[in-house]
Amino acid sequence: MSTWTWTFEDSAGKSVKPPSAPSAPFPSQADAEGWIGESYQQLVSEGVDAVRLFEDDTEVYGPMSLHPTG
């Protein structure tokens, strides 16, 4: 069974651990993506600029900016 986790980066691309980061992996990609959709504004206020999604040790996508485009 796969686990899904996010990593968090600041504007310089440095790894950060925001206070609101989940303490456990997600059981599915849909759960992980749902959480980021609900939490991205809080993460930005905590200094997160981009995220990466991993399935186990494999990067699925990222870095994905948490800021609006345009």
C-alpha positions as CSV (number, residue, x, y, z in Angstrom):
1,M,0.0,0.0,0.0
2,S,1.4,3.4,-1.0
3,T,1.7,6.4,1.2
4,W,1.4,10.0,0.0
5,T,3.4,12.9,1.5
6,W,4.1,16.5,0.7
7,T,7.4,18.3,1.1
8,F,7.5,22.1,1.5
9,E,9.9,24.7,0.1
10,D,10.4,28.4,0.7
11,S,11.0,31.0,-2.1
12,A,14.7,30.0,-2.3
13,G,13.8,26.3,-2.8
14,K,15.0,25.4,0.7
15,S,13.1,22.7,2.5
16,V,10.9,24.0,5.4
17,K,8.6,22.3,7.9
18,P,5.5,24.5,8.5
19,P,3.6,24.2,11.8
20,S,0.5,23.0,9.9
21,A,2.3,20.2,8.1
22,P,0.5,16.9,8.5
23,S,2.0,14.5,11.1
24,A,1.2,11.4,9.1
25,P,1.2,10.4,5.4
26,F,-2.0,10.3,3.4
27,P,-3.5,7.0,2.3
28,S,-4.3,8.2,-1.2
29,Q,-3.4,10.8,-3.7
30,A,-6.9,12.2,-3.5
31,D,-6.6,12.7,0.2
32,A,-3.2,14.4,-0.1
33,E,-4.5,16.7,-2.9
34,G,-7.7,17.5,-1.0
35,W,-5.6,18.5,2.1
36,I,-3.4,20.8,0.0
37,G,-6.5,22.4,-1.5
38,E,-7.8,23.2,1.9
39,S,-4.5,24.2,3.5
40,Y,-2.5,26.1,0.9
41,Q,-3.4,29.6,2.2
42,Q,-2.3,28.6,5.7
43,L,0.9,27.2,4.3
44,V,1.6,30.4,2.4
45,S,1.2,32.4,5.6
46,E,3.7,30.0,7.3
47,G,6.4,30.8,4.6
48,V,5.7,27.9,2.1
49,D,6.0,28.9,-1.5
50,A,6.0,25.5,-3.3
51,V,5.2,21.9,-2.6
52,R,6.2,18.5,-4.0
53,L,4.0,15.4,-3.8
54,F,5.6,12.0,-3.3
55,E,4.2,8.5,-3.5
56,D,6.4,6.6,-1.2
57,D,9.9,7.7,-2.3
58,T,8.9,8.7,-5.8
59,E,8.2,12.3,-6.7
60,V,4.8,12.5,-8.5
61,Y,5.0,16.2,-9.2
62,G,6.5,19.5,-8.1
63,P,7.6,21.9,-7.3
64,M,4.1,23.3,-7.5
65,S,3.8,27.0,-6.6
66,L,1.1,27.9,-4.0
67,H,0.8,31.4,-5.4
68,P,-1.7,32.4,-8.1
69,T,-0.4,32.6,-11.6
70,G,-0.6,35.8,-13.7
